[in-house]
Each structure stands twice: as structure tokens, then as C-alpha cells.
Amino acid sequence: MKVYADHAATTPLMPEALEVMLPFLKENFGNPSSIHSWARNPREAVREARAMIAKCINAEPEEIFFTSGGTEADNWVIKGSSGRLLVSSYEHHAVLNAAASEAKRGRDVVYVRPKVGNGGGYIMPEKLSKAWEDGIGLVSVMTANNEIGTINPIHLLSEFAHKRGALFHTDAVQAVGHIPIDVQEMGVDFLSASAHKFNGPKGMGFLFIRKGVKLESLLNGGQQENGLRAGTENVASIVGMATALKMNCERMEENTEHLENLTARLRDGIDRIFPDAIYLGDGVAGQLPGFTSVSFPGHPAEGLLHMLDLKGIAVSTGAACDSKNTKISHVLKAINATNDIALSTIRITLGLENTEADVKAILAALRVALMNKGGMSS
């Protein structure tokens, strides 16, 4: 039995998304920027998708800009903004490496560490206050962490930044489609999202840019996306992304209940197998549905991952984008996890297609893996 439990890395394409994509990969292949009749259907599809996505996050259609994914969106904001940067130290590398690139060009970057509590990390306004320096033009704090699932109180952080004259960006890649996202309530100026995290196609994302806020272009060329993002629109992926987001938002309450039930069963089973397990990711605003970041002290995570993989169970030791890097995760360092905890932590992230039978299979494989490594609690 094969079980995919690494949905924080990517999610399977929703059948409904594939269905709406196919016509734009075949007969409706026209370039939306052309002026002949072949462009009409693709252009209208892009317009409708933009409006659909905007409605899902309580934005205006003209505030949605299509990108190749979350990485491009993050880079666009970091490199297209001005002033000093203030970013959290447990951001995704799309933000951290973009900020490091700006630092090499002479721009000042200030880092803020998350507040640590009960095995998790989150950012609060007092943390921003302690790190604050004159001249900060942009604050970037993720909505939810991609390794431990902690949700940050973004509305409080954006309010703090705005009172000091700074713009606010949130990397919401891990959160969009999974928890309610309202850019008005959050008060953000920029928000990044990636389709493949909510059952849409890979290589597609969007950036919310609040009306009236200026941002320099990252890609120059044609006049697509109101002249801010050059490149022929990926129509099929745009409509697939919009459909996947709309359906996830419509079913969010049902999806959350399903994932919370499965997660409760998973954790109950882990506690019976290994009572000394340590869960990471607690925060003032909670944790993403389906997320379990758990440490089995004394049992190297890399070994557990490979043993589970041999049983057909896909989990992760951290961010998939950093899977070749075996050093301790920067996220776990940021929340002050000890080396033993950090090196024995695996991430199990359940998705919509997972079942109780999948949870039982994960637990059975975990039991064998922990026994084979020795030292399992009874």
C-alpha cells in the first residue's frame, strides 16, 4: 500500500483543475495578448480566473498578478521594494535567499527570530519592535511556516509595520487554500501564493499587490499583467489554479474537519507507539490542518524517512526545497530546537485524499521503523 503524506511539499492536481486546463492545452491555445479571434477565449479565461482568485482572498481583480510560483512572487516583492528589509529568520528560502541577494548589493537586512513556546515558533509585534531600525521599508513574515505549520497573527504584524511607515509582505504559500485568507482583514500590501500547494498545477502562482502600492517589475519585456510582469500568460495553469483555489475555499470547513480527524488519529497512534515523541509547531494562532512535525529523540530522521519510503510511505524531514541539505534545518534552529530533536524530526502532512486506512499504514510503518532503529519505548 502506497501512502503520500508530504502535502506540504506539493499536492496532487485536482481532477476538476485538470479538466478545465485541457481545452487551453489543445484547441484554445491562442495567445491572450493577440488581437485576433483565437485570443478571445484564452483572454476571457484569464480575466475570469483573476476575478475568481481575487474573490477567494477578498481582493480586487486588478490586484492579482500571475507569476510562475511562490518563489518568483517572493523575489518580486523583496527585490522590487525599497528601504531596509526586516524578515523573520524562519522564512522559506525564497525570501531568505532573495534578502541575502539584496544584502550583497548593499541593502540593509534586519532579521527577527520567532518567539519560542511549547515546541513551536511564531512572530509577535513585540519581536518586531525589538528588531526595529530606522529606514525599514518592507517587513516580510510568512503566514504559516512550511516546516512546522505554525500560523502567525499577520493582522497584528502588518498593523505594527504600517504604523511605522513600512509596507508588509506575507509569504502565504503554505496557507492559501487551507485556512481562510482575507487580505483586507490581514492588512497586507503583498501576498504570495503557489498553485501546487492547493491542488493546482506546478509552475503557477500569484502575487497580490494592494492597489496604490508601487512595486518595481522583476521581469521586463512585454506589457502583460498591466505592464508589471512580462511574459505570455500560462492560460491553462491560470485557469487550473483558479479552479483549485475556488474549490478548496468552498470546501474549507469540510476539508479542515477531515484533516483534523485524521491528524488526531495519527497523533494518538504515535503517542501509543512512542510516548516520548515531541510535537513541534504550537503557536498563538494555531497550526495548519493536517500538519504533524514530530521528533523521535534518538532516532535519526533520515533513517526513518528511508525506512518509511521502503514501505511506500512518503513523508519529509523538512522543506522539500532543501532535501539535499542534511544539515540542521534553519527553521528548527530558529525555534531553538536541540540538535537531537532537530535531527530526529520528520514532517507528516496529510491531504484531502488521505484516509483512516492511510493513517493506519503510516503508524504500522513507523512502528517497524522505530523498532528496527532500536530503543523504542513500549
N, C-alpha and C positions, 0 to 999 in steps of 0.2 A: 504494500500500500504506500503510495507516494503522497506526501503532505507538504504543501507550500505554506510556510509560516514566516515569511520575510517580507510582508507587505509594506513595511517602512522603506524598503529598498525600491520596490516597484510593485505595481498591482496588475492583474490580468486585464486585458482590454474587455470592456463590457460589450456583450453581443449587440446591444442596441446602438452603441457607438460605431462599431464596425459596419453595421447595416447602413447607417446614414453616410458613412465615409465612402463606400464603394462607388456610388454614382460619380463622385468627383475624382475618382481614380480611373474612371472609364469614360463614359460619354460626356460628362460635364467637366471636361479637362481644361476649359478655356482660362486664360489669364484674366483675373478680375480687373486689372488695370487697362485692358484693351477697350476700344470703343465700339467694336462690332458686336453682333448678336451673340457670338459664342461666349462673351464675357458676362452676359446678363445674369444667368443663373448662378454662376460662381460669386459674382459681386453681391447679389441679393442674399446668398447663403452666408457670406461673411458678415453682412450687415445684421442679419437675424441672429447669428451666433454671438456677435458682440453685444447685442441687446440682451440676449439670454444670460450671458455671463454677468453682465452688469446687474441685472435683476437679482441674481443669486447672492451678490455681495452688497446690495443696496448702493450701487454706484450709477453714474450716468454712462450711456454707451460710449460717448466721446472720451471717457476717462479710462477706457480699456485699450491696451496696446498689446498686440500679439508678438510673442518672442519665440525663440527656439527652446525655451525651457526656463527653469528657475535660475540656473547659473547665469544665463545671459541677462535675465531681469535684475539679478543682484548686482552683476558687474555694471550694468547700465546706471543704476542708481548711485553706486559707490563712486564710479569714475565720472559720472555726469554731474555730480553735485559739487559744491564749493565749501570752503571753510574747513576747519578741523573736523576730524571724524571721531565719533565716540561709538564703539562697538563692544558687544559683550564677548567675553573670551571663550564662550562655548557655542558660537555661531557655526553654521555649516562652513566648510572651506570655501564655498563660492563667495561668501562675504569676507572671511578672514584673509584669503589669498588675494582678493581684489584690494582689500585695505592695505595689505603688505606691499602690493604693487604700487599703490599710491604713495606709500611711505618712501619707497625707493626713489620716487620722483620728487621727494622733498616735502610732501604733505604731512602734517602732524596727525598722528593717530593715537587716540587715548582708548585704553581697554578697561572694561569694568567686569569684575568677577561676579558670578551669581552668588546669591545668598544661599547658604547650605543649611538644609534641615531635613532630618529623617531620611537620609539616603538620596536626596534629590537636590536640584538647584533651580533657582528662579531669580528673576531680576525685579527689584522693587525700587521705587523712586529714591529712597534714601541711598541706595547704591549709586545711582546716577549722580546724586548730589555730592557724594564724597569724591567722585572721579571728575567732577565738572571742572572745566577750564574755560577761560575767556576765548572767544573766537570759534567755538564749536558750531558748525553749520548743519551737521547731519548726525542724527542718532540712529543706529540700526540694531534692533533687538528682535530676535525671532519670536514668532507667535507660539510655536511649540518646538521643543528640541527633538531632533531626529534620532537621537540615540537613547534617550531616557523618557521621552514623551511628555516632559513637564510643560504645562501651559503657563504662559506669562500673562500678567494683568496689563495688556497693551494699552488700554484706555488711560490708565494711570501714568504710564511711562510717556505716552505721547503728550498728555496734558502738561507734564513736567517740562518736556523739551520745548513745547510751544511757548510756555511762559518765559522761557529764556531765549526766545528768538530763533530756535533751531527747528529744522524740518525733521520729520520722523519717518523712517522706513522699517517695515517688518517683513522678514522672510517668512511667509506663511505657507511654504511649500508642503510641509508635513501636516498642516492643519486644514487647508481648504478642502471642502468636500467631506470632512469628517466631524467638524464641530461648527456651530453657527459662526459665520463671518459677516460682520456688518461694518463696512469701512466708516460709516457715519458715527456709530457708537464707539468704534475703536479710535477714531480721530486721527488716523494715519494719513500721511501725504503720499506714501508709496507702499504698495503691497505686491510681493512676488508670489507667483503660483506656477505649478508644473502639472501638466495633464496626467502624466503616467503615475502620479501618486494617488489619483482618484479614479482609476479605471478608464483613463483616456489613453491616447497614443503617446509613445515616446517622441522626444524631439519637438515638443509643443508646450508652450506656456503662455502666460500673460503677465503684464505689469499694469497695476492700477496707478495712475498719476492724477492726483487731485487737480480739478480744474483751477487754473490760475497759477499753479506751481510750475516754475521753469526747471527744465532738465535738459542738459546738452545731449545731443544724439551720440550713441555709441557706434552705430553703423551708418555710414554715409553712402549715398548712391541715388536711387530713385526717390520719389515723393510718397511712397506708401506710408501708411499709419500717420496720416496728417503731416507728413514730412519729417517725422521723428525717428522712424525705423525703416531703413531701406531694405528692399528685398521682396521678390514676388511672394505673395501670400500662399501659405501651405493650406489650401482650401479644405482638403479632405480632413486634415488633422484639426483644423479650426472647428469644423462642424462636429467632429468626433469628440473633441474636448468639451464643447458647449453641451452636447447631449449627455455626456458622462457626468458633468457637474450638475446639470439640472436634475438628473435622476437621483444622484446621491443626495442632493439637498432636499428633494421631495420625500425621500425615504429615510432621512437622517435619524429621526426618532426611532423608527423600527430597526435601522442598522445598529444604532448605539445600544439598544436593548439586547440585540442578538450578540454583539461583541462583548458586552459586559457580562452576559450569562456565560459565554464560553471562557472568558478570562477568569471569572470566579471559579469555574470548574478546574481550569488549568492550575491556578494557584493553590487551590485546595489539594489537588493531587501532588503538586510539588512539595507542599508542606508535609504531606504524609511520607513521601519518598525521602526527602532531605529536610528535616526540621530546621537545620541551621542556614537555610537559604536566606539571602539578603536581597530585598527588592529595592530597586533604585527608581527615582522619578517622582517622588512626592513633591507637591508644590501647593501654594495658596490657591491656585486656580484649577487644581486637579491634574489629571493625566489623560492623554489621548485614548479613546476607546480601542480595545484590542491590544494595547501595548503592555508587554511584560519585559522589563530589563532586570535580570536576576543573576546574582552571583552565587556560585557554589564554591566557597573557600576551600582551597586545597586541590581543586580540580581544574587544570588549565582549560580555558575556554576554547582554545584552538583544537585541542584534542577532542573535546566534547562535540564541537561543530562537525569535525570529520567523521566521528563515530555515528552521529545522527544522520549525516549525509549518506553514509553507507546503508542506513536503514530506510532511506528515501525521504528523510525529514529535512526540509530546508529552513534553517534559522541563520542568525548572523552573530558575529562578535562585536558589531558596531556599525558604523556607517559603511554602506556598500561602496561608496566612492573612495574609501580608504582601505579597501580589503587587502591590498598588497602590503600594507604597512603594519608590521607586527608590534610596533612599539605601543606603549600605553596610550589610549585614546585621550585627545586633548579635552574632550567633554568630561571624562571621568577624572582627569587631573583637576579640571576647573571646579568640580564639586568635592574636591579633597578626598576622593576615594583612595584607600591604601593600595599599594602595589598588588597585594594578594587579592583584594576584591576586584580591582580593575582587570587583572589578568585571568580572572575566573568568571567574568561576566558574559552572558550571552543575551541576545535580544530576540524575543519571540513575539512577532507581530501578526495577529490574526486578521483575516479579511472576511468579506461578505460570503464567500463560497465555502468557508470552513464550517465544519460540523462537529457535533459531540464525538463522533467516531474519530475525527482528526485529532481532537484533544486527547482521546484515549491512546491513539497511536503515538503521539508525541510523548506522553507520560511513560508508555511502555518502553520506548526507545531511550528516554532519559534514564529510566531505572537501570537498564542494561549498561548504558554508557558510564553511569556513576559507579556501578558495581565493578566494572572492568578496570576503572581507574583506581579502585581501592579506597578504603576509608569512608565508605558510605555509612551514614547514620541509619540506624534501624528504626 
